Amino acid sequence: MPKETHQDETSPDQAEGAERLARMLTWARNSAAYRLSRRMLSEQQLKDQIIRKARQKFEAVTPEECEALADAAIAFGRDMGALDDVAYAEARTRSAGRQGKSRRAIAHALRAKGVEAAIADQALEEADDLRAAVILARKRGYGPFGRHGLEEDQRARHMAAFARNGFGYDLARRVVSMTLEEAEELLADKGFSAFS
């Protein structure tokens, strides 16, 4: 009677490949957990970091394997609740607004981090350019927070600084022309304190 062969048997090369893949997937999950525990990332940032590190760590890793590792890391981050582009965009928008960044500058930063346009637009709905411009003026000592009786060239420099930071001319003119009381009232109305 002839000996039966089993289709389930794997060659040593296949077993080694499966072990290598399992090791790489474990590394991708651990790397994602480490990176997401340190800071909030967008999905695109995590993907880029995992692909870059996988190329450094593993010999002869293919682009397809890198993509698979990145996808596994993203799926792991989502499953753990640590990777959410909507929450990332909202947090970055709030933080940038408190720093005096314009909606335009925030949108540019979110796009650079790989956040989808629809998600960025949704997060930017809450952004207040007037408040952000007043915060920038306070940080830099412009307009109501600067010296009174500015000469025209100083005023023009302040206006140019607002433009460089993504604020429109009308808004910059409005902030530069505000009184100190108006600016402080605006910040107080929005729940802004000197320590935020």
trRosetta pair geometry for C-beta under 8 A, 3 or more apart (Angstrom, degrees):
i j d omega theta_ij theta_ji phi_ij phi_ji
5 9 7.7 -82 -179 17 82 129
6 9 5.2 105 85 -22 97 95
10 14 4.2 -119 -176 87 104 127
10 15 5.1 128 110 -55 123 85
10 18 7.5 -10 173 -5 161 138
11 14 4.8 96 53 6 77 101
11 15 7.1 -144 93 -4 41 87
12 15 5.6 -55 -146 38 34 112
12 16 6.2 35 155 -20 67 106
13 16 5.7 -54 -146 37 30 111
13 17 6.3 32 153 -20 64 107
14 17 5.6 -54 -147 37 32 113
14 18 6.3 32 154 -19 65 105
15 18 5.8 -53 -147 36 30 110
15 19 6.3 30 153 -18 64 107
16 19 5.7 -55 -147 38 31 112
16 20 6.2 34 152 -22 65 106
17 20 5.6 -52 -145 35 31 113
17 21 6.3 31 154 -19 64 105
18 21 5.7 -52 -147 36 31 112
18 22 6.4 33 153 -19 64 105
19 22 5.7 -53 -147 36 31 112
19 23 6.3 34 152 -20 64 106
20 23 5.7 -55 -150 36 30 113
20 24 6.3 29 152 -19 65 107
21 24 5.6 -55 -146 37 31 111
21 25 6.3 30 156 -18 66 106
21 65 7.9 -123 -112 -134 84 108
22 25 5.9 -54 -146 37 30 109
22 26 6.4 32 154 -19 63 106
23 26 5.8 -55 -150 36 29 112
23 27 6.4 31 150 -19 63 106
24 27 5.5 -52 -150 36 33 114
24 28 6.4 37 151 -24 65 103
24 54 7.3 60 -159 -138 107 110
24 58 6.2 18 -106 -82 112 152
24 61 7.7 143 -125 -116 141 118
24 65 6.9 -28 155 179 163 112
24 69 5.9 -85 156 -93 105 116
25 28 5.4 -47 -147 31 35 114
25 29 6.6 34 154 -16 64 101
25 69 7.0 -143 -96 -113 51 72
25 72 5.4 -103 -140 180 86 167
26 29 5.9 -54 -151 36 32 109
26 30 6.3 27 153 -14 66 109
27 30 5.8 -60 -145 43 30 109
27 31 5.9 31 157 -21 67 110
27 54 7.9 129 109 -104 125 83
27 57 7.0 -176 170 128 152 155
27 69 7.7 -21 84 -145 95 122
28 31 5.8 -54 -140 38 26 111
28 32 6.3 29 157 -20 62 106
28 50 6.0 52 -138 -155 89 126
28 54 7.4 9 -87 -82 94 119
28 69 4.2 -160 -88 -165 135 84
28 70 7.5 -122 -146 -63 125 24
28 72 4.7 72 109 87 145 116
28 73 4.5 -114 172 -60 95 93
28 76 7.3 152 122 3 89 142
29 32 5.8 -55 -148 36 29 111
29 33 6.4 29 154 -19 64 106
29 72 6.7 -72 -58 143 79 105
29 73 6.7 -160 -83 -104 36 62
29 76 4.7 176 -123 -111 82 163
30 33 5.7 -53 -147 36 32 112
30 34 6.3 32 154 -19 65 106
31 34 5.7 -53 -147 36 31 112
31 35 6.2 25 157 -15 66 109
31 49 7.9 -169 154 124 115 103
31 50 6.1 128 108 -113 133 86
31 53 6.4 179 -153 93 149 151
31 73 6.5 -46 80 -113 97 128
32 35 5.9 -59 -143 41 29 107
32 36 5.9 17 163 -10 66 114
32 46 6.3 48 -127 -165 90 123
32 50 6.8 -1 -71 -81 86 125
32 73 3.8 170 -66 -158 126 90
32 74 7.6 -146 -121 -53 140 28
32 76 5.0 120 79 82 152 123
32 77 5.1 -118 175 -55 124 97
32 83 7.7 -43 -175 -47 114 134
33 36 6.2 -62 -139 45 23 103
33 37 6.1 25 160 -24 62 112
33 76 7.2 -72 -52 141 83 127
33 80 7.2 127 -103 -52 85 173
33 82 7.8 97 -123 46 54 162
34 37 6.0 -62 -149 33 24 110
34 38 6.8 19 156 -18 60 109
35 38 6.0 -62 -156 33 31 110
35 39 7.5 -51 173 48 63 78
35 41 6.4 0 143 -16 108 148
35 46 6.4 143 106 -121 141 86
35 49 6.1 134 -126 111 156 152
36 39 7.7 -99 -141 68 27 42
36 40 7.6 38 -150 -114 68 36
36 41 6.3 -99 -98 23 71 108
36 46 7.2 9 -66 -101 96 127
36 77 5.5 162 -66 -124 152 107
36 80 7.4 124 100 85 155 136
36 82 4.1 85 159 141 139 131
36 83 6.2 -79 -110 -60 138 87
37 82 7.6 -35 -65 -149 55 150
40 87 7.6 -115 -154 115 133 98
40 88 5.4 175 156 -114 112 86
40 91 6.1 13 97 79 169 153
41 45 4.3 -133 -168 86 100 123
41 46 4.8 117 118 -54 137 88
41 49 7.5 -64 -147 6 155 138
41 83 7.0 -28 75 -117 87 89
41 88 7.0 -41 107 -116 19 140
42 45 4.7 98 52 3 77 102
42 46 7.2 -147 90 -3 41 85
42 85 5.5 53 -144 -114 83 87
42 88 5.1 168 -85 126 69 160
42 89 7.8 62 -100 -56 109 77
42 113 4.7 121 3 146 141 102
42 114 5.0 166 110 71 136 96
42 115 5.3 -111 -126 -66 143 80
43 46 5.9 -57 -151 38 32 109
43 47 6.2 34 152 -21 66 108
43 74 5.4 52 -150 -133 97 118
43 77 7.7 175 -108 81 73 139
43 83 6.2 91 -86 174 75 116
43 85 5.6 -48 -7 -61 102 111
43 114 6.8 -121 71 118 68 123
44 47 5.5 -53 -145 37 32 114
44 48 6.3 33 157 -19 65 106
44 113 6.6 139 68 149 114 52
44 114 2.2 -92 51 147 154 164
44 115 7.4 -123 16 -48 121 40
45 48 5.9 -56 -148 37 29 110
45 49 6.3 25 156 -16 64 109
45 113 5.8 -24 -50 -166 114 84
45 114 6.1 -168 -35 30 65 127
46 49 5.8 -59 -147 39 30 109
46 50 6.1 27 158 -18 67 109
46 70 7.4 139 121 -156 78 83
46 73 5.9 -159 156 125 112 118
46 74 6.1 140 97 -87 129 76
46 77 6.2 -47 -150 -28 171 163
46 83 6.4 -33 -17 -120 159 131
47 50 6.0 -58 -145 37 27 108
47 51 6.3 23 159 -15 64 109
47 70 4.2 63 -142 -172 75 125
47 73 7.4 165 -93 74 50 117
47 74 6.2 3 -71 -58 91 120
47 114 7.8 -153 40 168 114 169
48 51 6.0 -58 -146 38 27 108
48 52 6.2 26 157 -19 64 110
48 114 7.6 -173 -20 -41 121 150
49 52 5.8 -56 -145 37 29 111
49 53 6.2 19 161 -10 65 110
50 53 6.1 -61 -144 43 27 104
50 54 6.0 31 158 -25 65 110
50 66 7.7 149 120 -170 84 75
50 69 5.7 -163 157 123 116 99
50 70 4.5 155 83 -100 128 72
50 73 4.6 -163 -88 15 156 162
51 54 5.8 -54 -141 34 27 113
51 55 6.6 29 158 -20 61 104
51 66 4.6 67 -134 174 83 115
51 67 7.4 23 -98 -73 114 45
51 69 7.3 147 -87 76 55 108
51 70 5.3 -9 -53 -62 90 128
52 55 6.1 -59 -158 32 28 110
52 56 6.8 19 150 -12 62 109
53 56 5.5 -58 -151 40 38 111
53 57 5.8 26 157 -16 74 115
54 57 5.9 -60 -134 43 28 105
54 58 5.7 -17 -177 20 69 113
54 61 5.6 -145 149 144 95 168
54 65 7.4 -163 161 119 136 92
54 66 5.0 163 88 -118 139 81
54 69 5.0 130 -91 77 151 160
54 70 7.7 -104 -6 -49 143 81
55 58 7.5 -60 -111 51 15 79
55 61 6.1 -134 -102 64 48 124
55 66 6.5 10 -56 -99 86 132
58 61 4.1 78 94 -54 114 121
58 65 7.6 -100 99 124 150 137
61 65 5.0 -122 -168 84 84 130
61 66 5.9 98 141 -57 116 87
62 65 4.6 99 54 4 79 101
62 66 7.1 -138 97 -5 44 85
63 66 5.4 -50 -148 34 36 116
63 67 6.4 39 153 -20 66 103
64 67 5.7 -52 -150 36 33 112
64 68 6.4 34 150 -20 65 105
65 68 5.5 -52 -147 37 34 113
65 69 6.3 36 153 -20 66 104
66 69 5.7 -53 -149 35 30 111
66 70 6.4 29 153 -17 64 106
67 70 5.7 -55 -147 38 31 111
67 71 6.2 32 154 -19 65 107
68 71 5.7 -53 -146 37 30 112
68 72 6.3 32 153 -20 63 105
69 72 5.7 -54 -148 36 31 112
69 73 6.3 31 153 -20 65 106
70 73 5.6 -53 -147 36 32 112
70 74 6.3 31 154 -18 65 105
71 74 5.7 -53 -145 37 31 110
71 75 6.3 32 155 -18 65 106
72 75 5.8 -54 -145 38 30 111
72 76 6.2 33 153 -21 64 107
73 76 5.6 -53 -148 36 30 113
73 77 6.3 31 153 -19 64 106
74 77 5.7 -54 -148 36 31 112
74 78 6.4 31 154 -17 65 105
74 83 6.4 -150 -152 133 59 161
75 78 5.8 -54 -148 37 31 110
75 79 6.2 32 154 -20 65 107
76 79 5.7 -55 -145 36 29 111
76 80 6.3 20 158 -12 64 110
77 80 6.0 -61 -146 42 28 106
77 82 5.2 -94 -159 76 76 90
77 83 3.0 54 138 -15 117 134
78 81 7.6 36 178 -73 32 28
78 83 5.2 -66 -63 72 54 106
78 84 7.4 110 -119 -74 69 67
80 83 7.4 69 60 5 91 87
81 84 7.2 -5 -168 -38 53 118
84 87 4.1 49 95 20 117 111
84 88 6.3 169 89 -17 59 87
85 88 5.3 -54 -141 39 34 117
85 89 6.1 35 160 -21 68 104
85 115 5.5 155 -168 -127 109 85
85 116 6.8 64 145 14 152 92
85 119 5.3 -2 129 -179 111 168
86 89 6.0 -53 -147 35 27 108
86 90 6.4 24 155 -15 62 108
86 119 5.6 -120 -91 -147 64 109
86 122 7.1 -30 -135 90 93 135
86 123 7.3 178 -159 -65 56 103
87 90 5.8 -56 -145 39 31 111
87 91 6.1 30 157 -18 66 108
88 91 6.0 -59 -147 38 26 108
88 92 6.2 21 158 -14 64 110
88 113 7.8 -144 146 130 127 140
88 115 6.8 -156 97 -93 113 121
89 92 5.9 -57 -143 41 28 108
89 93 6.1 31 157 -22 64 109
89 110 5.6 52 -127 -135 93 131
89 115 5.0 124 -82 -156 110 152
89 119 5.1 165 -15 144 159 98
89 120 5.6 -138 -144 -97 134 51
89 122 7.3 77 105 72 142 89
89 123 3.7 -139 135 -41 105 156
90 93 5.7 -56 -146 35 28 112
90 94 6.5 26 157 -17 64 105
90 123 4.8 -140 -77 -127 54 102
90 126 7.7 45 -140 33 86 137
91 94 6.0 -54 -148 36 30 108
91 95 6.2 26 156 -16 64 111
92 95 5.8 -58 -144 41 29 111
92 96 6.0 26 160 -17 66 110
92 106 7.1 148 129 -158 93 96
92 109 6.9 -153 165 113 128 120
92 110 6.3 147 97 -87 142 91
92 113 7.5 -150 -96 24 170 162
92 123 7.5 33 62 160 88 152
93 96 6.0 -56 -141 40 26 106
93 97 6.2 29 157 -21 62 109
93 106 5.5 76 -120 -178 71 141
93 110 7.5 3 -66 -63 88 130
93 123 4.4 176 -23 153 146 107
93 124 6.0 -149 -126 -84 137 52
93 126 6.8 104 126 66 134 101
93 127 5.6 -103 -176 -67 109 106
94 97 5.8 -58 -149 35 27 113
94 98 6.6 26 155 -17 63 106
94 126 7.6 -13 -78 103 81 129
95 98 5.9 -58 -154 35 30 110
95 99 6.6 22 151 -14 64 110
96 99 5.5 -61 -150 40 36 111
96 101 3.8 -50 170 46 96 140
96 105 7.1 -163 176 104 131 101
96 106 4.6 151 97 -101 151 102
96 109 6.7 170 -93 48 152 153
96 132 8.0 9 130 -126 74 131
97 100 7.9 69 -178 -54 30 15
97 101 6.4 -83 -76 55 32 83
97 106 7.1 0 -55 -71 75 146
97 127 5.4 -157 -84 -132 124 82
97 128 6.7 77 -156 41 129 72
97 131 7.0 33 178 95 103 112
97 132 5.2 -94 -149 -83 66 109
97 135 7.8 107 161 22 55 154
98 135 7.0 -163 -171 -148 32 163
98 192 7.6 170 -128 -124 80 102
98 196 5.6 -102 -151 136 127 98
99 135 7.2 132 126 131 14 135
100 132 5.2 131 -147 -175 37 71
100 133 7.2 99 -157 -97 85 15
100 135 3.8 -147 -83 101 88 100
100 136 3.4 140 -180 -64 128 72
100 137 7.9 -176 -138 5 131 49
100 138 7.8 -154 -84 47 132 85
100 139 5.6 -109 -16 4 157 136
100 165 7.3 -23 135 179 94 149
101 105 4.5 -121 -171 88 96 126
101 106 5.3 116 123 -58 121 87
101 109 7.6 -15 -179 -4 153 141
101 132 6.0 -69 65 -163 35 133
101 136 7.9 122 -58 -68 26 114
101 165 7.1 -134 -131 -178 49 101
101 166 7.3 30 -176 44 67 134
102 105 4.6 96 54 8 79 100
102 106 6.9 -143 95 -4 42 87
102 129 5.6 32 -142 -129 78 96
102 132 5.9 162 -89 109 42 141
102 133 7.2 41 -89 -67 90 83
102 165 5.8 131 -13 135 111 80
102 166 3.4 -157 58 95 137 109
102 167 4.9 -159 -87 -64 134 68
103 106 5.7 -57 -146 39 31 111
103 107 6.2 33 155 -21 66 106
103 124 5.4 90 -152 -163 100 116
103 127 4.7 141 -95 106 91 141
103 129 5.4 -62 -11 -71 103 102
103 132 7.8 168 -35 26 64 155
103 166 7.3 -154 57 139 49 127
104 107 5.9 -52 -146 34 28 111
104 108 6.5 29 153 -19 61 106
104 166 3.6 -165 71 -168 111 119
104 167 7.9 -163 27 -63 119 33
105 108 5.7 -53 -149 35 32 113
105 109 6.4 32 153 -19 65 106
105 165 6.2 -39 -47 180 145 61
105 166 4.0 -149 -37 -4 91 153
106 109 5.7 -55 -149 37 32 111
106 110 6.3 31 154 -18 66 106
106 124 6.3 154 97 -104 124 102
106 127 6.1 -162 42 -105 158 156
107 110 5.8 -55 -147 37 30 110
107 111 6.4 31 155 -18 64 105
107 120 5.6 100 -134 159 72 128
107 121 7.9 38 -118 -79 112 57
107 124 6.0 6 -74 -77 95 149
108 111 5.9 -55 -150 36 30 110
108 112 6.4 31 152 -20 64 107
108 166 7.6 -146 3 -94 127 141
109 112 5.6 -55 -149 35 32 114
109 113 6.5 24 153 -14 64 108
110 113 5.7 -60 -150 40 33 107
110 115 4.3 -54 175 49 92 132
110 119 7.9 -151 171 99 131 91
110 120 4.2 145 114 -115 146 117
110 123 7.1 163 -105 63 157 139
111 114 7.8 64 180 -60 32 16
111 115 6.7 -86 -80 56 31 79
111 117 7.2 24 -97 -86 99 74
111 120 6.6 -13 -58 -65 71 166
115 119 5.3 -114 175 86 97 119
115 120 5.0 118 112 -62 117 97
115 123 7.9 -24 160 12 150 142
116 119 4.6 85 65 10 88 106
116 120 6.9 -160 92 -7 43 88
117 120 5.6 -57 -145 39 31 112
117 121 6.1 33 157 -21 67 106
118 121 5.8 -52 -146 35 29 112
118 122 6.5 31 154 -20 62 105
119 122 5.7 -54 -151 34 31 113
119 123 6.5 28 153 -16 65 107
120 123 5.8 -58 -149 38 32 109
120 124 6.1 28 155 -19 67 112
121 124 5.7 -59 -143 39 30 111
121 125 7.2 54 153 -45 59 86
122 125 6.1 -31 -166 -8 34 115
123 126 7.2 -61 177 29 44 100
123 127 7.8 50 130 -32 68 104
124 127 4.9 -37 -158 9 62 124
127 132 7.1 1 -178 -33 93 135
128 131 4.0 45 103 19 118 114
128 132 6.3 158 90 -15 63 87
128 190 6.8 -141 64 -123 160 142
129 132 5.5 -58 -143 42 33 112
129 133 6.0 36 158 -23 69 105
129 167 6.4 145 -176 -120 110 89
129 168 7.9 37 160 14 151 94
129 171 5.9 -46 133 -142 118 159
130 133 5.8 -54 -148 34 28 110
130 134 6.5 27 153 -17 63 105
130 171 6.5 -131 -92 -147 66 108
130 174 7.4 -49 -126 102 98 135
130 175 7.4 176 -153 -72 66 102
130 186 6.9 -104 136 -170 108 140
131 134 5.8 -56 -151 36 32 110
131 135 6.4 33 150 -20 65 105
131 186 6.5 -161 -102 152 71 106
131 187 7.1 124 -146 -99 86 59
131 190 5.1 64 -117 -55 138 174
131 192 7.1 165 -167 -40 113 140
132 135 5.5 -52 -149 35 34 114
132 136 6.4 36 151 -19 65 103
132 167 7.8 -169 98 -82 103 114
133 136 5.6 -50 -148 36 34 113
133 137 6.4 38 150 -21 64 104
133 162 6.4 35 -141 -137 105 113
133 167 5.1 95 -98 -116 114 150
133 171 5.5 -168 -53 152 165 110
133 172 6.8 -138 -153 -91 134 52
133 174 8.0 69 105 76 150 97
133 175 4.6 -129 135 -59 116 153
134 137 5.5 -50 -148 35 34 115
134 138 6.4 35 152 -20 64 103
134 175 5.8 -153 -79 -132 62 113
134 178 7.3 -14 -109 40 102 164
134 183 5.1 172 -150 -150 115 91
134 186 5.5 175 -56 93 173 133
134 187 6.1 -146 122 -60 133 95
135 138 5.7 -53 -150 35 32 111
135 139 6.4 33 152 -20 65 105
135 187 7.3 123 -75 -106 76 112
135 192 7.1 -129 -85 -153 107 155
136 139 5.7 -54 -146 36 32 112
136 140 6.1 5 163 3 67 114
136 142 7.3 -5 121 35 79 129
136 161 7.9 -179 155 132 121 105
136 162 7.0 129 105 -107 142 74
136 165 6.0 143 -136 121 157 169
136 167 7.6 -147 43 -28 155 141
137 140 6.4 -71 -140 51 24 94
137 141 7.8 -102 171 76 55 6
137 142 4.2 -100 -139 71 74 95
137 143 4.5 -28 -154 36 135 118
137 144 6.7 59 141 38 136 78
137 145 5.5 140 138 20 85 116
137 146 7.8 -93 -177 -23 88 97
137 158 7.9 49 -121 -169 88 115
137 175 5.2 -161 -47 161 144 122
137 176 7.4 -165 -116 -81 130 54
137 178 8.0 102 111 46 170 123
137 183 6.9 -100 89 -138 134 141
138 141 7.7 29 -171 -69 25 35
138 145 4.7 148 -112 -63 51 162
138 183 7.2 161 -65 159 101 129
138 187 7.5 40 -41 -71 151 150
140 145 7.8 112 72 83 55 125
140 158 7.8 154 114 -130 128 85
140 161 6.6 -178 161 146 169 154
141 145 5.3 -121 -132 116 39 97
141 146 4.6 95 155 -94 73 78
141 147 7.9 33 164 -15 108 69
142 145 6.4 35 54 56 39 96
142 146 5.3 1 -131 -35 16 125
142 158 4.3 141 -143 -144 114 117
142 161 6.8 -151 -78 71 148 137
142 162 7.7 178 141 -52 166 99
142 175 7.4 44 112 126 112 111
142 176 6.5 -62 157 -103 101 82
143 146 6.1 104 40 12 24 106
143 158 6.5 154 -44 170 72 146
143 175 5.1 -93 -72 137 170 76
143 176 4.0 -129 -96 -121 100 41
143 177 7.2 -50 -144 1 106 24
143 178 5.9 43 163 44 125 89
143 183 7.2 138 115 -75 117 144
144 175 7.7 -104 0 174 98 64
144 178 4.6 -57 -41 95 128 91
144 179 5.8 86 -119 153 121 17
144 180 4.4 166 175 -81 106 50
144 182 6.9 -149 -87 59 159 89
144 183 4.2 -177 67 -10 150 141
145 180 7.0 115 -77 -114 50 89
145 183 6.8 -117 -44 116 89 162
146 150 6.6 32 111 -66 130 123
146 158 7.3 -101 -18 -93 160 142
147 150 6.4 123 84 -73 87 79
150 154 4.3 -125 -169 88 105 123
150 155 4.9 129 114 -57 127 86
150 158 7.5 -12 -175 -8 166 136
151 154 5.0 93 57 9 74 104
151 155 7.1 -141 97 -5 37 91
152 155 5.6 -55 -147 38 34 114
152 156 6.3 37 153 -22 66 105
153 156 5.5 -50 -147 35 34 115
153 157 6.6 39 151 -22 63 101
154 157 5.6 -51 -152 32 34 113
154 158 6.6 35 150 -19 64 103
155 158 5.7 -52 -152 34 33 113
155 159 6.4 34 150 -18 65 105
155 176 6.4 102 -153 176 88 142
156 159 5.6 -52 -147 37 33 113
156 160 6.3 36 152 -21 65 105
157 160 5.6 -53 -147 36 32 113
157 161 6.5 36 152 -23 64 102
158 161 5.6 -51 -152 30 33 114
158 162 6.9 34 150 -18 63 100
158 172 7.6 162 128 -179 80 107
158 176 5.6 124 115 -108 131 123
159 162 5.8 -51 -155 32 35 112
159 163 6.6 35 148 -18 65 105
159 169 7.2 32 -171 -136 111 72
159 172 5.0 108 -138 139 69 134
159 173 6.9 25 -115 -73 114 66
159 176 6.4 -43 -73 -38 81 155
160 163 5.5 -53 -150 36 36 114
160 164 6.3 39 152 -21 67 103
161 164 5.7 -50 -146 34 33 112
161 165 6.5 22 155 -9 63 110
162 165 5.9 -68 -152 45 30 105
162 167 4.2 -63 173 65 92 124
162 171 7.2 -164 171 97 134 89
162 172 3.4 150 95 -110 158 118
162 175 7.0 156 -103 53 144 132
162 176 7.7 -105 -27 -43 144 108
163 166 7.9 96 -178 -32 30 10
163 167 6.6 -91 -81 66 31 70
163 168 8.0 41 -106 -134 71 16
163 169 7.0 16 -84 -77 106 68
163 172 6.6 -40 -48 -45 71 158
167 171 5.0 -115 -180 88 102 123
167 172 5.2 125 114 -60 118 91
167 175 7.9 -18 165 7 156 139
168 171 4.8 88 61 13 84 104
168 172 6.8 -151 94 -7 40 90
169 172 5.8 -59 -146 38 29 110
169 173 6.2 29 157 -20 66 107
170 173 5.8 -54 -147 36 29 111
170 174 6.4 32 153 -22 63 106
171 174 5.6 -53 -149 34 32 114
171 175 6.5 27 155 -16 66 105
172 175 6.0 -57 -148 38 31 106
172 176 6.1 26 157 -16 67 110
173 176 5.9 -56 -141 40 28 108
173 177 6.1 19 160 -12 63 116
174 177 6.1 -69 -148 43 23 105
174 178 6.8 43 151 -47 61 95
175 178 5.7 -34 -154 -2 36 118
175 183 7.5 76 -154 -102 76 109
178 182 4.5 -131 -166 84 99 123
178 183 4.8 112 124 -55 137 92
178 186 7.8 -49 -152 -4 153 137
179 182 4.7 97 53 5 78 102
179 183 7.1 -149 91 -4 42 87
180 183 5.8 -58 -149 39 32 110
180 184 6.2 26 157 -15 68 109
181 184 6.0 -57 -143 41 28 107
181 185 6.1 31 156 -21 64 109
182 185 5.7 -57 -146 37 27 112
182 186 6.4 30 154 -22 63 106
183 186 5.8 -53 -150 32 30 112
183 187 6.6 25 154 -13 63 105
184 187 5.8 -55 -148 40 34 109
184 188 6.1 33 153 -19 67 108
185 188 5.6 -55 -143 39 30 110
185 189 6.1 35 156 -24 65 106
186 189 5.8 -51 -146 32 28 112
186 190 6.6 14 158 -8 61 110
187 190 6.1 -66 -149 43 30 103
187 192 4.1 -81 -172 67 84 124
188 191 7.9 48 -180 -66 32 20
188 192 7.0 -88 -71 53 25 76
192 196 6.0 -123 -151 50 63 132
193 196 5.2 100 54 -11 78 101
